[in-house]
Amino acid sequence: AEYIGRSLTDVANILNPELISLRGSVIDKNTFLLDALSRRIHNQALEPISRGIKIINSPIHEDIRLPGVSSYILSRYFYR
C-alpha cells in the first residue's frame, strides 16, 4: 500500500482527478488494501486535491486496459 499509494498520490497531485478506480486480482475484495491506499492518498495529496478525490474499487468485472489504451490513442489522434 505504501508504494502504490505514493505513486497514486503523485499522479493525483499532477492530474487532479475526481476519481481513482482500482481493479485487479490484488485489490478485488481486499478492503484492507483499498482503505490503506485511500488513507495514504488523502493524507499525502495536496489539500484541495485530497478533498475532491474519490478512490473506489471498480465494480466492472471486465478488462479495462483495452478501452483505456483505445481512449488514449483516440484522444491523441483528435488532439492534433
Secondary structure, 3 states (H helix, E strand, C coil): CHHHHHHHHHHHHHHCCCEEEECCCCCCCCHHHHHHHHHHHHHHCCHHHHHHCEEEECCCCCCCHHHHHHHHHHHHHHHC
